[in-house]
Amino acid sequence: MTGDAEDGLAERLLAAPGDVLLSEPAGVEEEARGDRAGDNGDQHREGDAGTDHEKGQQIELHVPAILPSRRGSEVGPKVTRTLGRRRLLVLVGAGLAMACTPIDQTGPIPTATPIPPLAAHPLRGIWPSEYRSAAQPVRDAYTWASTHEEILRYIPCYCGCGANGHENNYDCFVSAQAANGWITMDLHGLNCGTCVSITLETAAMTAKGMTVRQMRAAIDARWSKAGPSTATPLP
């Protein structure tokens, strides 16, 4: 830079009222930097530390036209928001980890509901021990009777079980039923050959395609002399 240019720059800086603070010529700082560059390692560290006197010789420029203010771009709020988001992510991650962690159950593990006595589910093949220990014809009678209530409710029994409250041959094998397929097994059919025979004969006639009215007539004709009939309505 020429002498005229340097003089013009100095005049413009001095003409800016309140914007420039000059404590020493700019050459002072350049010489200090050059001297520090030639020192050895220890002197270089001491030069970096500096003294209060050297700090006072530095030029501080506050020219709004040349160095725009950065007050509007402070990083404090941005850093705070960033830390806030990180903290939120950490908390959310911790919550998910807790949600995925299995709960330690120190108490007894719940077991399946026990099946009530004499409960059976014929469609699933679930029967009590009384059924499993019976003879095969008896098991066949229970299996067929438990799934054909719509037929056996019109077929009477002639063993005298009407005195026990039975109204048809179906009652000899099933004492209660539920809509979900579960039944309560009646033990009467385990020890009654008449009940088992009437059921198996009805099953055979059903397989032949006979109607309920035809089967009822055949059972009445065959078993009416064996004993008193149950109060079974006609189909």
FENJO-V95038 format. One record per residue. N is the residue number from 0. SS is DSSP state (A for helix, B for strand, O for the rest). Layout:
# FENJO-V95038
n/ss
N/SS
N/SS
This chain:
# FENJO-V95038
n/ss
0/O
1/O
2/A
3/A
4/A
5/A
6/A
7/A
8/A
9/A
10/A
11/A
12/A
13/A
14/A
15/O
16/O
17/O
18/O
19/B
20/B
21/O
22/O
23/O
24/O
25/A
26/A
27/A
28/A
29/A
30/A
31/A
32/A
33/A
34/A
35/A
36/A
37/A
38/O
39/O
40/A
41/A
42/A
43/A
44/A
45/A
46/A
47/A
48/A
49/O
50/O
51/A
52/A
53/A
54/A
55/A
56/O
57/O
58/O
59/B
60/B
61/O
62/O
63/O
64/O
65/O
66/O
67/O
68/O
69/O
70/A
71/A
72/A
73/O
74/O
75/A
76/A
77/A
78/A
79/A
80/A
81/A
82/A
83/A
84/A
85/A
86/A
87/A
88/A
89/A
90/A
91/A
92/A
93/A
94/A
95/A
96/A
97/A
98/A
99/A
100/O
101/O
102/O
103/O
104/O
105/O
106/O
107/O
108/O
109/O
110/O
111/O
112/O
113/O
114/O
115/O
116/O
117/O
118/B
119/B
120/B
121/A
122/A
123/A
124/O
125/B
126/O
127/O
128/A
129/A
130/A
131/A
132/O
133/O
134/O
135/A
136/A
137/A
138/A
139/A
140/A
141/A
142/A
143/A
144/A
145/A
146/O
147/O
148/A
149/A
150/A
151/A
152/O
153/O
154/O
155/O
156/O
157/O
158/O
159/O
160/A
161/A
162/A
163/A
164/O
165/O
166/O
167/O
168/A
169/A
170/A
171/A
172/O
173/B
174/B
175/B
176/B
177/O
178/O
179/O
180/O
181/O
182/B
183/B
184/B
185/O
186/A
187/A
188/A
189/A
190/A
191/O
192/A
193/A
194/A
195/A
196/A
197/A
198/A
199/A
200/A
201/A
202/A
203/A
204/A
205/A
206/A
207/O
208/O
209/O
210/O
211/A
212/A
213/A
214/A
215/A
216/A
217/A
218/A
219/A
220/A
221/A
222/A
223/O
224/O
225/O
226/O
227/O
228/O
229/O
230/O
231/O
232/O
233/O
234/O
